């Protein structure tokens, strides 16, 4: 048996299977690198703010301190964002917004490293409104 045939027999993979695995690995590495470098949390000193200040629905924007013209909109809430806080590491933003269904305010958490957003309170169930989130200065706790 030739060396190539012996390798195929040992691994149990065809050259097509190996090519597919290599392509998948290269794509996963490319996605990881792109997400690492495109994360707003990696861009240096930033400022988060609500915009527009009047005449529209306020959402959270993030801009580099040294280049405010390259601001990025982080939230896209149809009813607007009311207030927010950034954690001590600059990687998460907690904010309050009205729930689209029941119109009560709840707290949401935005992870700047992944872009994932999730609701962390369900105040409607308690007949309450949740707003003005604040991160604890040393612990990953929101008050």
C-alpha positions as a LaTeX table, in Angstrom:
\begin{tabular}{lrrr}
\hline
Residue & $x$ (\AA) & $y$ (\AA) & $z$ (\AA) \\
\hline
Unk1 & 0.00 & 0.00 & 0.00 \\
Unk2 & 1.15 & 3.53 & $-0.76$ \\
Unk3 & 1.68 & 6.01 & 2.06 \\
Unk4 & $-1.39$ & 8.05 & 1.01 \\
Unk5 & $-3.65$ & 4.99 & 0.98 \\
Unk6 & $-2.31$ & 3.91 & 4.38 \\
Unk7 & $-3.07$ & 7.38 & 5.83 \\
Unk8 & $-6.61$ & 7.24 & 4.47 \\
Unk9 & $-7.09$ & 3.79 & 5.92 \\
Unk10 & $-5.72$ & 4.77 & 9.35 \\
Unk11 & $-7.77$ & 7.95 & 9.68 \\
Unk12 & $-10.83$ & 6.56 & 7.95 \\
Unk13 & $-11.31$ & 9.84 & 6.14 \\
Unk14 & $-11.40$ & 10.65 & 2.46 \\
Unk15 & $-9.52$ & 13.63 & 1.12 \\
Unk16 & $-12.90$ & 15.39 & 0.76 \\
Unk17 & $-13.62$ & 14.87 & 4.48 \\
Unk18 & $-10.22$ & 16.29 & 5.41 \\
Unk19 & $-10.80$ & 19.30 & 3.14 \\
Unk20 & $-14.19$ & 19.99 & 4.74 \\
Unk21 & $-12.71$ & 19.78 & 8.26 \\
Unk22 & $-9.85$ & 22.13 & 7.32 \\
Unk23 & $-12.27$ & 24.66 & 5.75 \\
Unk24 & $-14.49$ & 24.59 & 8.86 \\
Unk25 & $-11.50$ & 25.13 & 11.15 \\
Unk26 & $-10.23$ & 28.04 & 9.03 \\
Unk27 & $-13.71$ & 29.64 & 9.02 \\
Unk28 & $-14.07$ & 29.29 & 12.80 \\
Unk29 & $-10.65$ & 30.86 & 13.36 \\
Unk30 & $-11.55$ & 33.71 & 10.98 \\
Unk31 & $-14.85$ & 34.36 & 12.78 \\
Unk32 & $-13.11$ & 34.34 & 16.18 \\
Unk33 & $-10.46$ & 36.81 & 14.99 \\
Unk34 & $-13.06$ & 39.10 & 13.40 \\
Unk35 & $-15.25$ & 39.14 & 16.50 \\
Unk36 & $-12.24$ & 39.74 & 18.74 \\
Unk37 & $-11.03$ & 42.77 & 16.80 \\
Unk38 & $-14.48$ & 44.21 & 16.00 \\
Unk39 & $-15.70$ & 44.17 & 19.60 \\
Unk40 & $-16.42$ & 47.71 & 20.84 \\
Unk41 & $-14.84$ & 46.75 & 24.16 \\
Unk42 & $-11.41$ & 46.47 & 22.45 \\
Unk43 & $-11.33$ & 49.92 & 20.89 \\
Unk44 & $-9.68$ & 51.81 & 23.76 \\
Unk45 & $-11.29$ & 54.56 & 25.80 \\
Unk46 & $-14.93$ & 54.96 & 24.85 \\
Unk47 & $-17.91$ & 57.01 & 25.88 \\
Unk48 & $-21.45$ & 55.61 & 26.00 \\
Unk49 & $-24.38$ & 57.98 & 25.66 \\
Unk50 & $-28.07$ & 58.21 & 24.76 \\
Unk51 & $-28.93$ & 59.74 & 21.39 \\
Unk52 & $-30.73$ & 61.54 & 19.96 \\
Unk53 & $-31.04$ & 64.07 & 22.77 \\
Unk54 & $-34.45$ & 65.20 & 21.51 \\
Unk55 & $-36.83$ & 64.56 & 18.64 \\
Unk56 & $-36.38$ & 60.81 & 18.38 \\
Unk57 & $-36.17$ & 57.52 & 20.18 \\
Unk58 & $-33.09$ & 57.48 & 22.41 \\
Unk59 & $-30.81$ & 54.46 & 22.17 \\
Unk60 & $-27.33$ & 53.74 & 23.49 \\
Unk61 & $-24.40$ & 54.76 & 21.32 \\
Unk62 & $-20.71$ & 54.12 & 21.85 \\
Unk63 & $-17.91$ & 56.32 & 20.48 \\
Unk64 & $-14.13$ & 56.37 & 20.85 \\
Unk65 & $-13.05$ & 59.35 & 22.94 \\
Unk66 & $-10.47$ & 60.32 & 20.31 \\
Unk67 & $-12.86$ & 59.89 & 17.33 \\
Unk68 & $-16.50$ & 60.70 & 18.20 \\
Unk69 & $-17.51$ & 60.69 & 14.52 \\
Unk70 & $-17.14$ & 56.90 & 14.38 \\
Unk71 & $-19.89$ & 56.26 & 16.96 \\
Unk72 & $-21.77$ & 52.95 & 16.81 \\
Unk73 & $-25.39$ & 52.45 & 17.82 \\
Unk74 & $-25.54$ & 49.58 & 20.34 \\
Unk75 & $-29.27$ & 49.27 & 21.05 \\
Unk76 & $-32.19$ & 49.41 & 18.65 \\
Unk77 & $-35.17$ & 49.65 & 20.98 \\
Unk78 & $-38.38$ & 50.96 & 19.34 \\
Unk79 & $-39.60$ & 52.50 & 22.61 \\
Unk80 & $-36.23$ & 53.94 & 23.63 \\
Unk81 & $-33.71$ & 53.51 & 26.41 \\
Unk82 & $-34.22$ & 55.45 & 29.63 \\
Unk83 & $-31.00$ & 55.07 & 31.58 \\
Unk84 & $-27.95$ & 52.82 & 31.76 \\
Unk85 & $-24.75$ & 51.94 & 33.59 \\
Unk86 & $-21.50$ & 50.37 & 32.40 \\
Unk87 & $-19.74$ & 47.68 & 34.45 \\
Unk88 & $-16.29$ & 48.25 & 35.96 \\
Unk89 & $-14.58$ & 46.33 & 33.12 \\
Unk90 & $-16.37$ & 48.20 & 30.34 \\
Unk91 & $-17.72$ & 44.97 & 28.91 \\
Unk92 & $-21.41$ & 45.08 & 29.86 \\
Unk93 & $-24.11$ & 47.72 & 29.87 \\
Unk94 & $-27.26$ & 47.43 & 31.99 \\
Unk95 & $-30.14$ & 49.61 & 30.82 \\
Unk96 & $-33.85$ & 50.10 & 31.34 \\
Unk97 & $-36.40$ & 50.02 & 28.55 \\
Unk98 & $-40.11$ & 49.48 & 28.20 \\
Unk99 & $-41.27$ & 45.96 & 27.39 \\
Unk100 & $-43.02$ & 45.96 & 24.01 \\
Unk101 & $-45.94$ & 43.83 & 25.23 \\
Unk102 & $-46.91$ & 45.21 & 28.62 \\
Unk103 & $-45.19$ & 48.64 & 28.47 \\
Unk104 & $-43.52$ & 48.35 & 31.90 \\
Unk105 & $-39.84$ & 49.18 & 32.29 \\
Unk106 & $-37.41$ & 46.32 & 32.79 \\
Unk107 & $-33.65$ & 45.98 & 33.09 \\
Unk108 & $-31.69$ & 44.50 & 30.20 \\
Unk109 & $-28.05$ & 43.51 & 29.95 \\
Unk110 & $-25.93$ & 44.05 & 26.85 \\
Unk111 & $-22.63$ & 42.18 & 26.55 \\
Unk112 & $-20.26$ & 44.36 & 24.52 \\
Unk113 & $-17.91$ & 41.47 & 23.73 \\
Unk114 & $-20.61$ & 39.37 & 22.04 \\
Unk115 & $-23.40$ & 41.85 & 21.30 \\
Unk116 & $-25.85$ & 39.58 & 23.14 \\
Unk117 & $-28.73$ & 41.34 & 24.87 \\
Unk118 & $-31.01$ & 39.75 & 27.47 \\
Unk119 & $-33.78$ & 40.80 & 29.81 \\
Unk120 & $-32.78$ & 40.35 & 33.47 \\
Unk121 & $-35.92$ & 41.56 & 35.28 \\
Unk122 & $-39.60$ & 40.79 & 34.73 \\
Unk123 & $-41.18$ & 43.62 & 36.68 \\
Unk124 & $-44.61$ & 43.30 & 35.10 \\
Unk125 & $-45.09$ & 40.06 & 37.07 \\
Unk126 & $-44.58$ & 42.05 & 40.30 \\
Unk127 & $-46.73$ & 44.99 & 39.15 \\
Unk128 & $-43.64$ & 47.19 & 39.29 \\
Unk129 & $-41.25$ & 49.14 & 37.10 \\
Unk130 & $-37.50$ & 48.56 & 37.14 \\
Unk131 & $-35.14$ & 51.33 & 36.14 \\
Unk132 & $-31.85$ & 53.11 & 36.85 \\
Unk133 & $-29.58$ & 50.03 & 36.98 \\
Unk134 & $-26.25$ & 50.44 & 38.75 \\
Unk135 & $-23.35$ & 47.98 & 38.76 \\
Unk136 & $-21.59$ & 47.23 & 42.02 \\
Unk137 & $-18.06$ & 48.72 & 41.84 \\
Unk138 & $-16.24$ & 45.42 & 42.52 \\
Unk139 & $-18.75$ & 42.59 & 41.98 \\
Unk140 & $-20.78$ & 41.61 & 38.92 \\
Unk141 & $-24.02$ & 42.60 & 40.66 \\
Unk142 & $-26.64$ & 45.03 & 39.37 \\
Unk143 & $-28.72$ & 47.06 & 41.85 \\
\hline
\end{tabular}
